Amino acid sequence: MAEKDKENGNGVEARFKAGQVEATIWRNSYDGEKGKFDSYSVTLSKSYHDDKSGEWKKTGSLSVNDVPKAVVALQKAFEYMVLRE
C-alpha cells in the first residue's frame, strides 16, 4: 500500500478505486517547531486505455459517468484520513 520516499517518509499512504477512478492519499512528513507531524493530500485520476499506443494512461478529466465513482473514491479517502486520527 505504501510507496514511501525512504529519505523523508513521504509517499503513497493508500489508494481507493471505484472502477477506473482512483483517489490516492499522499503523506508528507515535516519537522516543525513542536516536533514531527504528518500532513495528507489527495490526488484523483482516471485510468484509460490509449488505443493508438496500446498503453494504459491516467488523466484528471472525468466523464459524467465517472463523477459518481469519483465521489465514492474520495469519500473512502476522506474516511481513511479522518478515522485514522
PDB file of N, CA, C and O in Angstrom, chain B, residues numbered from 101:
ATOM      1  N   MET B 101       0.822  -1.194   0.000  1.00  0.00           N
ATOM      2  CA  MET B 101       0.000   0.000   0.000  1.00  0.00           C
ATOM      3  C   MET B 101       0.860   1.250   0.000  1.00  0.00           C
ATOM      4  O   MET B 101       0.497   2.240  -0.635  1.00  0.00           O
ATOM      5  N   ALA B 102       1.987   1.232   0.693  1.00  0.00           N
ATOM      6  CA  ALA B 102       2.761   2.462   0.812  1.00  0.00           C
ATOM      7  C   ALA B 102       3.995   2.411  -0.078  1.00  0.00           C
ATOM      8  O   ALA B 102       4.763   1.450  -0.047  1.00  0.00           O
ATOM      9  N   GLU B 103       4.166   3.448  -0.861  1.00  0.00           N
ATOM     10  CA  GLU B 103       5.364   3.636  -1.669  1.00  0.00           C
ATOM     11  C   GLU B 103       6.087   4.838  -1.078  1.00  0.00           C
ATOM     12  O   GLU B 103       5.989   5.948  -1.601  1.00  0.00           O
ATOM     13  N   LYS B 104       6.805   4.616   0.001  1.00  0.00           N
ATOM     14  CA  LYS B 104       7.373   5.725   0.759  1.00  0.00           C
ATOM     15  C   LYS B 104       8.720   6.152   0.210  1.00  0.00           C
ATOM     16  O   LYS B 104       9.514   5.332  -0.250  1.00  0.00           O
ATOM     17  N   ASP B 105       8.957   7.439   0.267  1.00  0.00           N
ATOM     18  CA  ASP B 105      10.256   8.015  -0.034  1.00  0.00           C
ATOM     19  C   ASP B 105      11.135   7.698   1.177  1.00  0.00           C
ATOM     20  O   ASP B 105      10.876   8.181   2.279  1.00  0.00           O
ATOM     21  N   LYS B 106      12.152   6.901   0.975  1.00  0.00           N
ATOM     22  CA  LYS B 106      12.972   6.424   2.085  1.00  0.00           C
ATOM     23  C   LYS B 106      13.689   7.549   2.825  1.00  0.00           C
ATOM     24  O   LYS B 106      14.003   7.413   4.007  1.00  0.00           O
ATOM     25  N   GLU B 107      13.947   8.654   2.139  1.00  0.00           N
ATOM     26  CA  GLU B 107      14.716   9.738   2.745  1.00  0.00           C
ATOM     27  C   GLU B 107      13.907  10.519   3.778  1.00  0.00           C
ATOM     28  O   GLU B 107      14.419  10.820   4.856  1.00  0.00           O
ATOM     29  N   ASN B 108      12.651  10.853   3.469  1.00  0.00           N
ATOM     30  CA  ASN B 108      11.907  11.699   4.397  1.00  0.00           C
ATOM     31  C   ASN B 108      10.555  11.131   4.823  1.00  0.00           C
ATOM     32  O   ASN B 108       9.793  11.827   5.495  1.00  0.00           O
ATOM     33  N   GLY B 109      10.232   9.882   4.453  1.00  0.00           N
ATOM     34  CA  GLY B 109       8.990   9.269   4.888  1.00  0.00           C
ATOM     35  C   GLY B 109       7.770   9.683   4.087  1.00  0.00           C
ATOM     36  O   GLY B 109       6.657   9.277   4.419  1.00  0.00           O
ATOM     37  N   ASN B 110       7.947  10.484   3.040  1.00  0.00           N
ATOM     38  CA  ASN B 110       6.817  10.904   2.217  1.00  0.00           C
ATOM     39  C   ASN B 110       6.469   9.804   1.231  1.00  0.00           C
ATOM     40  O   ASN B 110       7.329   9.014   0.844  1.00  0.00           O
ATOM     41  N   GLY B 111       5.218   9.754   0.828  1.00  0.00           N
ATOM     42  CA  GLY B 111       4.848   8.782  -0.184  1.00  0.00           C
ATOM     43  C   GLY B 111       3.378   8.454  -0.151  1.00  0.00           C
ATOM     44  O   GLY B 111       2.590   9.098   0.542  1.00  0.00           O
ATOM     45  N   VAL B 112       3.020   7.431  -0.922  1.00  0.00           N
ATOM     46  CA  VAL B 112       1.636   6.995  -1.017  1.00  0.00           C
ATOM     47  C   VAL B 112       1.246   6.308   0.282  1.00  0.00           C
ATOM     48  O   VAL B 112       1.900   5.364   0.724  1.00  0.00           O
ATOM     49  N   GLU B 113       0.186   6.790   0.877  1.00  0.00           N
ATOM     50  CA  GLU B 113      -0.328   6.211   2.116  1.00  0.00           C
ATOM     51  C   GLU B 113      -1.387   5.152   1.804  1.00  0.00           C
ATOM     52  O   GLU B 113      -1.397   4.089   2.425  1.00  0.00           O
ATOM     53  N   ALA B 114      -2.284   5.435   0.843  1.00  0.00           N
ATOM     54  CA  ALA B 114      -3.354   4.495   0.500  1.00  0.00           C
ATOM     55  C   ALA B 114      -3.948   4.881  -0.848  1.00  0.00           C
ATOM     56  O   ALA B 114      -3.794   6.011  -1.312  1.00  0.00           O
ATOM     57  N   ARG B 115      -4.630   3.919  -1.467  1.00  0.00           N
ATOM     58  CA  ARG B 115      -5.326   4.164  -2.736  1.00  0.00           C
ATOM     59  C   ARG B 115      -6.727   3.574  -2.631  1.00  0.00           C
ATOM     60  O   ARG B 115      -6.917   2.502  -2.056  1.00  0.00           O
ATOM     61  N   PHE B 116      -7.704   4.282  -3.189  1.00  0.00           N
ATOM     62  CA  PHE B 116      -9.086   3.816  -3.204  1.00  0.00           C
ATOM     63  C   PHE B 116      -9.608   3.919  -4.627  1.00  0.00           C
ATOM     64  O   PHE B 116      -9.618   4.999  -5.219  1.00  0.00           O
ATOM     65  N   LYS B 117     -10.047   2.771  -5.179  1.00  0.00           N
ATOM     66  CA  LYS B 117     -10.518   2.731  -6.561  1.00  0.00           C
ATOM     67  C   LYS B 117     -12.010   2.441  -6.616  1.00  0.00           C
ATOM     68  O   LYS B 117     -12.551   1.677  -5.817  1.00  0.00           O
ATOM     69  N   ALA B 118     -12.651   3.072  -7.579  1.00  0.00           N
ATOM     70  CA  ALA B 118     -14.035   2.781  -7.940  1.00  0.00           C
ATOM     71  C   ALA B 118     -14.047   2.737  -9.464  1.00  0.00           C
ATOM     72  O   ALA B 118     -14.020   3.780 -10.117  1.00  0.00           O
ATOM     73  N   GLY B 119     -14.086   1.551 -10.022  1.00  0.00           N
ATOM     74  CA  GLY B 119     -13.941   1.426 -11.468  1.00  0.00           C
ATOM     75  C   GLY B 119     -12.553   1.870 -11.873  1.00  0.00           C
ATOM     76  O   GLY B 119     -11.557   1.424 -11.303  1.00  0.00           O
ATOM     77  N   GLN B 120     -12.488   2.744 -12.853  1.00  0.00           N
ATOM     78  CA  GLN B 120     -11.203   3.246 -13.340  1.00  0.00           C
ATOM     79  C   GLN B 120     -10.755   4.521 -12.623  1.00  0.00           C
ATOM     80  O   GLN B 120      -9.691   5.060 -12.927  1.00  0.00           O
ATOM     81  N   VAL B 121     -11.560   5.005 -11.674  1.00  0.00           N
ATOM     82  CA  VAL B 121     -11.245   6.238 -10.945  1.00  0.00           C
ATOM     83  C   VAL B 121     -10.527   5.873  -9.646  1.00  0.00           C
ATOM     84  O   VAL B 121     -10.940   4.959  -8.931  1.00  0.00           O
ATOM     85  N   GLU B 122      -9.455   6.594  -9.355  1.00  0.00           N
ATOM     86  CA  GLU B 122      -8.642   6.290  -8.177  1.00  0.00           C
ATOM     87  C   GLU B 122      -8.313   7.555  -7.389  1.00  0.00           C
ATOM     88  O   GLU B 122      -7.885   8.562  -7.952  1.00  0.00           O
ATOM     89  N   ALA B 123      -8.522   7.482  -6.084  1.00  0.00           N
ATOM     90  CA  ALA B 123      -8.095   8.545  -5.167  1.00  0.00           C
ATOM     91  C   ALA B 123      -6.852   8.036  -4.437  1.00  0.00           C
ATOM     92  O   ALA B 123      -6.881   6.980  -3.805  1.00  0.00           O
ATOM     93  N   THR B 124      -5.777   8.790  -4.530  1.00  0.00           N
ATOM     94  CA  THR B 124      -4.519   8.408  -3.888  1.00  0.00           C
ATOM     95  C   THR B 124      -4.227   9.382  -2.754  1.00  0.00           C
ATOM     96  O   THR B 124      -4.229  10.597  -2.953  1.00  0.00           O
ATOM     97  N   ILE B 125      -3.978   8.845  -1.571  1.00  0.00           N
ATOM     98  CA  ILE B 125      -3.628   9.663  -0.407  1.00  0.00           C
ATOM     99  C   ILE B 125      -2.109   9.696  -0.295  1.00  0.00           C
ATOM    100  O   ILE B 125      -1.440   8.663  -0.306  1.00  0.00           O
ATOM    101  N   TRP B 126      -1.594  10.903  -0.187  1.00  0.00           N
ATOM    102  CA  TRP B 126      -0.155  11.127  -0.052  1.00  0.00           C
ATOM    103  C   TRP B 126       0.137  11.634   1.352  1.00  0.00           C
ATOM    104  O   TRP B 126      -0.539  12.533   1.851  1.00  0.00           O
ATOM    105  N   ARG B 127       1.155  11.047   1.987  1.00  0.00           N
ATOM    106  CA  ARG B 127       1.590  11.511   3.307  1.00  0.00           C
ATOM    107  C   ARG B 127       2.863  12.317   3.138  1.00  0.00           C
ATOM    108  O   ARG B 127       3.798  11.893   2.458  1.00  0.00           O
ATOM    109  N   ASN B 128       2.888  13.479   3.761  1.00  0.00           N
ATOM    110  CA  ASN B 128       4.072  14.336   3.782  1.00  0.00           C
ATOM    111  C   ASN B 128       4.473  14.546   5.229  1.00  0.00           C
ATOM    112  O   ASN B 128       3.687  15.055   6.029  1.00  0.00           O
ATOM    113  N   SER B 129       5.684  14.159   5.566  1.00  0.00           N
ATOM    114  CA  SER B 129       6.189  14.300   6.932  1.00  0.00           C
ATOM    115  C   SER B 129       7.025  15.570   7.042  1.00  0.00           C
ATOM    116  O   SER B 129       7.833  15.886   6.169  1.00  0.00           O
ATOM    117  N   TYR B 130       6.806  16.284   8.140  1.00  0.00           N
ATOM    118  CA  TYR B 130       7.505  17.548   8.361  1.00  0.00           C
ATOM    119  C   TYR B 130       8.108  17.578   9.759  1.00  0.00           C
ATOM    120  O   TYR B 130       7.607  16.941  10.685  1.00  0.00           O
ATOM    121  N   ASP B 131       9.190  18.328   9.888  1.00  0.00           N
ATOM    122  CA  ASP B 131       9.771  18.634  11.185  1.00  0.00           C
ATOM    123  C   ASP B 131       9.421  20.078  11.498  1.00  0.00           C
ATOM    124  O   ASP B 131       9.926  21.000  10.856  1.00  0.00           O
ATOM    125  N   GLY B 132       8.558  20.275  12.486  1.00  0.00           N
ATOM    126  CA  GLY B 132       8.144  21.615  12.858  1.00  0.00           C
ATOM    127  C   GLY B 132       8.743  22.029  14.187  1.00  0.00           C
ATOM    128  O   GLY B 132       9.512  21.285  14.796  1.00  0.00           O
ATOM    129  N   GLU B 133       8.386  23.212  14.623  1.00  0.00           N
ATOM    130  CA  GLU B 133       8.878  23.722  15.899  1.00  0.00           C
ATOM    131  C   GLU B 133       8.436  22.856  17.070  1.00  0.00           C
ATOM    132  O   GLU B 133       9.141  22.751  18.073  1.00  0.00           O
ATOM    133  N   LYS B 134       7.264  22.234  16.939  1.00  0.00           N
ATOM    134  CA  LYS B 134       6.724  21.399  18.016  1.00  0.00           C
ATOM    135  C   LYS B 134       6.959  19.915  17.764  1.00  0.00           C
ATOM    136  O   LYS B 134       6.326  19.074  18.403  1.00  0.00           O
ATOM    137  N   GLY B 135       7.851  19.584  16.850  1.00  0.00           N
ATOM    138  CA  GLY B 135       8.166  18.187  16.566  1.00  0.00           C
ATOM    139  C   GLY B 135       7.705  17.764  15.189  1.00  0.00           C
ATOM    140  O   GLY B 135       7.304  18.585  14.365  1.00  0.00           O
ATOM    141  N   LYS B 136       7.772  16.465  14.957  1.00  0.00           N
ATOM    142  CA  LYS B 136       7.395  15.925  13.656  1.00  0.00           C
ATOM    143  C   LYS B 136       5.882  15.803  13.550  1.00  0.00           C
ATOM    144  O   LYS B 136       5.197  15.526  14.534  1.00  0.00           O
ATOM    145  N   PHE B 137       5.368  16.015  12.329  1.00  0.00           N
ATOM    146  CA  PHE B 137       3.950  15.799  12.082  1.00  0.00           C
ATOM    147  C   PHE B 137       3.750  15.401  10.629  1.00  0.00           C
ATOM    148  O   PHE B 137       4.596  15.668   9.775  1.00  0.00           O
ATOM    149  N   ASP B 138       2.622  14.761  10.362  1.00  0.00           N
ATOM    150  CA  ASP B 138       2.269  14.340   9.010  1.00  0.00           C
ATOM    151  C   ASP B 138       1.109  15.171   8.501  1.00  0.00           C
ATOM    152  O   ASP B 138       0.214  15.551   9.256  1.00  0.00           O
ATOM    153  N   SER B 139       1.141  15.442   7.219  1.00  0.00           N
ATOM    154  CA  SER B 139       0.059  16.129   6.527  1.00  0.00           C
ATOM    155  C   SER B 139      -0.349  15.241   5.351  1.00  0.00           C
ATOM    156  O   SER B 139       0.496  14.587   4.740  1.00  0.00           O
ATOM    157  N   TYR B 140      -1.634  15.219   5.038  1.00  0.00           N
ATOM    158  CA  TYR B 140      -2.123  14.354   3.974  1.00  0.00           C
ATOM    159  C   TYR B 140      -2.765  15.178   2.861  1.00  0.00           C
ATOM    160  O   TYR B 140      -3.372  16.220   3.110  1.00  0.00           O
ATOM    161  N   SER B 141      -2.620  14.689   1.630  1.00  0.00           N
ATOM    162  CA  SER B 141      -3.283  15.296   0.483  1.00  0.00           C
ATOM    163  C   SER B 141      -3.808  14.178  -0.406  1.00  0.00           C
ATOM    164  O   SER B 141      -3.397  13.025  -0.275  1.00  0.00           O
ATOM    165  N   VAL B 142      -4.720  14.525  -1.312  1.00  0.00           N
ATOM    166  CA  VAL B 142      -5.347  13.530  -2.173  1.00  0.00           C
ATOM    167  C   VAL B 142      -5.248  13.977  -3.628  1.00  0.00           C
ATOM    168  O   VAL B 142      -5.468  15.145  -3.949  1.00  0.00           O
ATOM    169  N   THR B 143      -4.913  13.030  -4.501  1.00  0.00           N
ATOM    170  CA  THR B 143      -4.994  13.269  -5.938  1.00  0.00           C
ATOM    171  C   THR B 143      -6.035  12.311  -6.510  1.00  0.00           C
ATOM    172  O   THR B 143      -6.215  11.197  -6.019  1.00  0.00           O
ATOM    173  N   LEU B 144      -6.712  12.768  -7.552  1.00  0.00           N
ATOM    174  CA  LEU B 144      -7.749  11.987  -8.203  1.00  0.00           C
ATOM    175  C   LEU B 144      -7.347  11.772  -9.657  1.00  0.00           C
ATOM    176  O   LEU B 144      -6.947  12.714 -10.341  1.00  0.00           O
ATOM    177  N   SER B 145      -7.453  10.538 -10.126  1.00  0.00           N
ATOM    178  CA  SER B 145      -7.106  10.246 -11.513  1.00  0.00           C
ATOM    179  C   SER B 145      -8.012   9.155 -12.067  1.00  0.00           C
ATOM    180  O   SER B 145      -8.651   8.409 -11.325  1.00  0.00           O
ATOM    181  N   LYS B 146      -8.048   9.086 -13.392  1.00  0.00           N
ATOM    182  CA  LYS B 146      -8.809   8.042 -14.067  1.00  0.00           C
ATOM    183  C   LYS B 146      -7.880   7.344 -15.046  1.00  0.00           C
ATOM    184  O   LYS B 146      -7.168   7.997 -15.810  1.00  0.00           O
ATOM    185  N   SER B 147      -7.887   6.024 -15.024  1.00  0.00           N
ATOM    186  CA  SER B 147      -7.103   5.233 -15.974  1.00  0.00           C
ATOM    187  C   SER B 147      -7.915   5.015 -17.237  1.00  0.00           C
ATOM    188  O   SER B 147      -9.131   4.831 -17.189  1.00  0.00           O
ATOM    189  N   TYR B 148      -7.220   5.040 -18.375  1.00  0.00           N
ATOM    190  CA  TYR B 148      -7.876   4.744 -19.649  1.00  0.00           C
ATOM    191  C   TYR B 148      -6.873   4.080 -20.580  1.00  0.00           C
ATOM    192  O   TYR B 148      -5.662   4.247 -20.437  1.00  0.00           O
ATOM    193  N   HIS B 149      -7.396   3.334 -21.524  1.00  0.00           N
ATOM    194  CA  HIS B 149      -6.546   2.643 -22.484  1.00  0.00           C
ATOM    195  C   HIS B 149      -6.447   3.476 -23.757  1.00  0.00           C
ATOM    196  O   HIS B 149      -7.457   3.790 -24.387  1.00  0.00           O
ATOM    197  N   ASP B 150      -5.223   3.827 -24.127  1.00  0.00           N
ATOM    198  CA  ASP B 150      -4.968   4.568 -25.357  1.00  0.00           C
ATOM    199  C   ASP B 150      -4.866   3.560 -26.498  1.00  0.00           C
ATOM    200  O   ASP B 150      -3.890   2.815 -26.595  1.00  0.00           O
ATOM    201  N   ASP B 151      -5.876   3.544 -27.354  1.00  0.00           N
ATOM    202  CA  ASP B 151      -5.915   2.561 -28.441  1.00  0.00           C
ATOM    203  C   ASP B 151      -4.769   2.738 -29.442  1.00  0.00           C
ATOM    204  O   ASP B 151      -4.307   1.762 -30.033  1.00  0.00           O
ATOM    205  N   LYS B 152      -4.320   3.953 -29.630  1.00  0.00           N
ATOM    206  CA  LYS B 152      -3.237   4.200 -30.596  1.00  0.00           C
ATOM    207  C   LYS B 152      -1.912   3.606 -30.121  1.00  0.00           C
ATOM    208  O   LYS B 152      -1.213   2.941 -30.886  1.00  0.00           O
ATOM    209  N   SER B 153      -1.572   3.849 -28.852  1.00  0.00           N
ATOM    210  CA  SER B 153      -0.287   3.360 -28.338  1.00  0.00           C
ATOM    211  C   SER B 153      -0.409   1.979 -27.707  1.00  0.00           C
ATOM    212  O   SER B 153       0.590   1.281 -27.534  1.00  0.00           O
ATOM    213  N   GLY B 154      -1.643   1.581 -27.361  1.00  0.00           N
ATOM    214  CA  GLY B 154      -1.843   0.290 -26.706  1.00  0.00           C
ATOM    215  C   GLY B 154      -1.479   0.309 -25.231  1.00  0.00           C
ATOM    216  O   GLY B 154      -1.409  -0.746 -24.601  1.00  0.00           O
ATOM    217  N   GLU B 155      -1.244   1.494 -24.666  1.00  0.00           N
ATOM    218  CA  GLU B 155      -0.819   1.616 -23.266  1.00  0.00           C
ATOM    219  C   GLU B 155      -1.950   2.134 -22.393  1.00  0.00           C
ATOM    220  O   GLU B 155      -2.876   2.792 -22.867  1.00  0.00           O
ATOM    221  N   TRP B 156      -1.852   1.824 -21.109  1.00  0.00           N
ATOM    222  CA  TRP B 156      -2.762   2.403 -20.116  1.00  0.00           C
ATOM    223  C   TRP B 156      -2.171   3.729 -19.657  1.00  0.00           C
ATOM    224  O   TRP B 156      -0.975   3.822 -19.381  1.00  0.00           O
ATOM    225  N   LYS B 157      -3.012   4.749 -19.577  1.00  0.00           N
ATOM    226  CA  LYS B 157      -2.583   6.080 -19.154  1.00  0.00           C
ATOM    227  C   LYS B 157      -3.532   6.606 -18.094  1.00  0.00           C
ATOM    228  O   LYS B 157      -4.575   6.008 -17.831  1.00  0.00           O
ATOM    229  N   LYS B 158      -3.165   7.736 -17.483  1.00  0.00           N
ATOM    230  CA  LYS B 158      -4.007   8.372 -16.465  1.00  0.00           C
ATOM    231  C   LYS B 158      -4.320   9.802 -16.866  1.00  0.00           C
ATOM    232  O   LYS B 158      -3.528  10.468 -17.535  1.00  0.00           O
ATOM    233  N   THR B 159      -5.495  10.262 -16.443  1.00  0.00           N
ATOM    234  CA  THR B 159      -5.921  11.621 -16.705  1.00  0.00           C
ATOM    235  C   THR B 159      -6.682  12.149 -15.495  1.00  0.00           C
ATOM    236  O   THR B 159      -7.142  11.377 -14.654  1.00  0.00           O
ATOM    237  N   GLY B 160      -6.807  13.448 -15.419  1.00  0.00           N
ATOM    238  CA  GLY B 160      -7.618  14.079 -14.382  1.00  0.00           C
ATOM    239  C   GLY B 160      -8.999  14.450 -14.889  1.00  0.00           C
ATOM    240  O   GLY B 160      -9.831  14.957 -14.137  1.00  0.00           O
ATOM    241  N   SER B 161      -9.238  14.197 -16.166  1.00  0.00           N
ATOM    242  CA  SER B 161     -10.505  14.533 -16.790  1.00  0.00           C
ATOM    243  C   SER B 161     -11.511  13.404 -16.586  1.00  0.00           C
ATOM    244  O   SER B 161     -11.200  12.234 -16.807  1.00  0.00           O
ATOM    245  N   LEU B 162     -12.716  13.768 -16.164  1.00  0.00           N
ATOM    246  CA  LEU B 162     -13.751  12.778 -15.886  1.00  0.00           C
ATOM    247  C   LEU B 162     -14.958  12.994 -16.778  1.00  0.00           C
ATOM    248  O   LEU B 162     -15.321  14.131 -17.080  1.00  0.00           O
ATOM    249  N   SER B 163     -15.576  11.910 -17.197  1.00  0.00           N
ATOM    250  CA  SER B 163     -16.841  11.993 -17.935  1.00  0.00           C
ATOM    251  C   SER B 163     -17.977  12.015 -16.912  1.00  0.00           C
ATOM    252  O   SER B 163     -17.753  11.825 -15.717  1.00  0.00           O
ATOM    253  N   VAL B 164     -19.181  12.247 -17.390  1.00  0.00           N
ATOM    254  CA  VAL B 164     -20.342  12.301 -16.494  1.00  0.00           C
ATOM    255  C   VAL B 164     -20.508  10.979 -15.738  1.00  0.00           C
ATOM    256  O   VAL B 164     -20.926  10.983 -14.580  1.00  0.00           O
ATOM    257  N   ASN B 165     -20.188   9.855 -16.371  1.00  0.00           N
ATOM    258  CA  ASN B 165     -20.312   8.555 -15.715  1.00  0.00           C
ATOM    259  C   ASN B 165     -19.215   8.295 -14.690  1.00  0.00           C
ATOM    260  O   ASN B 165     -19.355   7.411 -13.845  1.00  0.00           O
ATOM    261  N   ASP B 166     -18.129   9.054 -14.755  1.00  0.00           N
ATOM    262  CA  ASP B 166     -17.034   8.893 -13.799  1.00  0.00           C
ATOM    263  C   ASP B 166     -17.275   9.649 -12.496  1.00  0.00           C
ATOM    264  O   ASP B 166     -16.685   9.321 -11.467  1.00  0.00           O
ATOM    265  N   VAL B 167     -18.133  10.653 -12.538  1.00  0.00           N
ATOM    266  CA  VAL B 167     -18.339  11.510 -11.358  1.00  0.00           C
ATOM    267  C   VAL B 167     -18.826  10.719 -10.138  1.00  0.00           C
ATOM    268  O   VAL B 167     -18.274  10.909  -9.055  1.00  0.00           O
ATOM    269  N   PRO B 168     -19.833   9.839 -10.259  1.00  0.00           N
ATOM    270  CA  PRO B 168     -20.242   9.069  -9.076  1.00  0.00           C
ATOM    271  C   PRO B 168     -19.119   8.183  -8.534  1.00  0.00           C
ATOM    272  O   PRO B 168     -19.010   7.990  -7.324  1.00  0.00           O
ATOM    273  N   LYS B 169     -18.291   7.648  -9.420  1.00  0.00           N
ATOM    274  CA  LYS B 169     -17.153   6.834  -8.995  1.00  0.00           C
ATOM    275  C   LYS B 169     -16.135   7.686  -8.250  1.00  0.00           C
ATOM    276  O   LYS B 169     -15.545   7.240  -7.266  1.00  0.00           O
ATOM    277  N   ALA B 170     -15.933   8.905  -8.717  1.00  0.00           N
ATOM    278  CA  ALA B 170     -15.018   9.821  -8.036  1.00  0.00           C
ATOM    279  C   ALA B 170     -15.529  10.150  -6.639  1.00  0.00           C
ATOM    280  O   ALA B 170     -14.750  10.228  -5.689  1.00  0.00           O
ATOM    281  N   VAL B 171     -16.836  10.342  -6.517  1.00  0.00           N
ATOM    282  CA  VAL B 171     -17.435  10.636  -5.205  1.00  0.00           C
ATOM    283  C   VAL B 171     -17.160   9.482  -4.238  1.00  0.00           C
ATOM    284  O   VAL B 171     -16.781   9.712  -3.089  1.00  0.00           O
ATOM    285  N   VAL B 172     -17.349   8.251  -4.696  1.00  0.00           N
ATOM    286  CA  VAL B 172     -17.110   7.075  -3.847  1.00  0.00           C
ATOM    287  C   VAL B 172     -15.640   7.001  -3.434  1.00  0.00           C
ATOM    288  O   VAL B 172     -15.337   6.822  -2.254  1.00  0.00           O
ATOM    289  N   ALA B 173     -14.732   7.137  -4.389  1.00  0.00           N
ATOM    290  CA  ALA B 173     -13.295   7.048  -4.085  1.00  0.00           C
ATOM    291  C   ALA B 173     -12.860   8.159  -3.134  1.00  0.00           C
ATOM    292  O   ALA B 173     -12.084   7.911  -2.212  1.00  0.00           O
ATOM    293  N   LEU B 174     -13.347   9.373  -3.346  1.00  0.00           N
ATOM    294  CA  LEU B 174     -12.988  10.492  -2.463  1.00  0.00           C
ATOM    295  C   LEU B 174     -13.599  10.330  -1.075  1.00  0.00           C
ATOM    296  O   LEU B 174     -12.975  10.703  -0.082  1.00  0.00           O
ATOM    297  N   GLN B 175     -14.809   9.779  -0.991  1.00  0.00           N
ATOM    298  CA  GLN B 175     -15.431   9.538   0.315  1.00  0.00           C
ATOM    299  C   GLN B 175     -14.613   8.532   1.118  1.00  0.00           C
ATOM    300  O   GLN B 175     -14.394   8.723   2.315  1.00  0.00           O
ATOM    301  N   LYS B 176     -14.164   7.473   0.472  1.00  0.00           N
ATOM    302  CA  LYS B 176     -13.330   6.475   1.154  1.00  0.00           C
ATOM    303  C   LYS B 176     -12.000   7.094   1.598  1.00  0.00           C
ATOM    304  O   LYS B 176     -11.516   6.809   2.693  1.00  0.00           O
ATOM    305  N   ALA B 177     -11.419   7.932   0.756  1.00  0.00           N
ATOM    306  CA  ALA B 177     -10.164   8.598   1.121  1.00  0.00           C
ATOM    307  C   ALA B 177     -10.383   9.521   2.313  1.00  0.00           C
ATOM    308  O   ALA B 177      -9.559   9.564   3.227  1.00  0.00           O
ATOM    309  N   PHE B 178     -11.487  10.257   2.308  1.00  0.00           N
ATOM    310  CA  PHE B 178     -11.807  11.153   3.417  1.00  0.00           C
ATOM    311  C   PHE B 178     -11.982  10.371   4.711  1.00  0.00           C
ATOM    312  O   PHE B 178     -11.445  10.751   5.751  1.00  0.00           O
ATOM    313  N   GLU B 179     -12.741   9.270   4.643  1.00  0.00           N
ATOM    314  CA  GLU B 179     -12.953   8.440   5.832  1.00  0.00           C
ATOM    315  C   GLU B 179     -11.625   7.914   6.365  1.00  0.00           C
ATOM    316  O   GLU B 179     -11.398   7.911   7.575  1.00  0.00           O
ATOM    317  N   TYR B 180     -10.758   7.473   5.477  1.00  0.00           N
ATOM    318  CA  TYR B 180      -9.457   6.951   5.884  1.00  0.00           C
ATOM    319  C   TYR B 180      -8.669   8.009   6.653  1.00  0.00           C
ATOM    320  O   TYR B 180      -8.125   7.733   7.723  1.00  0.00           O
ATOM    321  N   MET B 181      -8.612   9.209   6.105  1.00  0.00           N
ATOM    322  CA  MET B 181      -7.823  10.269   6.740  1.00  0.00           C
ATOM    323  C   MET B 181      -8.430  10.721   8.060  1.00  0.00           C
ATOM    324  O   MET B 181      -7.696  10.969   9.017  1.00  0.00           O
ATOM    325  N   VAL B 182      -9.736  10.833   8.132  1.00  0.00           N
ATOM    326  CA  VAL B 182     -10.385  11.324   9.344  1.00  0.00           C
ATOM    327  C   VAL B 182     -10.400  10.279  10.460  1.00  0.00           C
ATOM    328  O   VAL B 182     -10.175  10.607  11.625  1.00  0.00           O
ATOM    329  N   LEU B 183     -10.665   9.031  10.103  1.00  0.00           N
ATOM    330  CA  LEU B 183     -10.795   7.984  11.121  1.00  0.00           C
ATOM    331  C   LEU B 183      -9.453   7.509  11.671  1.00  0.00           C
ATOM    332  O   LEU B 183      -9.419   6.868  12.722  1.00  0.00           O
ATOM    333  N   ARG B 184      -8.369   7.802  11.001  1.00  0.00           N
ATOM    334  CA  ARG B 184      -7.053   7.353  11.496  1.00  0.00           C
ATOM    335  C   ARG B 184      -6.513   8.287  12.577  1.00  0.00           C
ATOM    336  O   ARG B 184      -5.573   7.927  13.286  1.00  0.00           O
ATOM    337  N   GLU B 185      -7.090   9.471  12.712  1.00  0.00           N
ATOM    338  CA  GLU B 185      -6.575  10.428  13.700  1.00  0.00           C
ATOM    339  C   GLU B 185      -7.162  10.182  15.074  1.00  0.00           C
ATOM    340  O   GLU B 185      -6.836  10.897  16.022  1.00  0.00           O
TER     341      GLU B 185
END
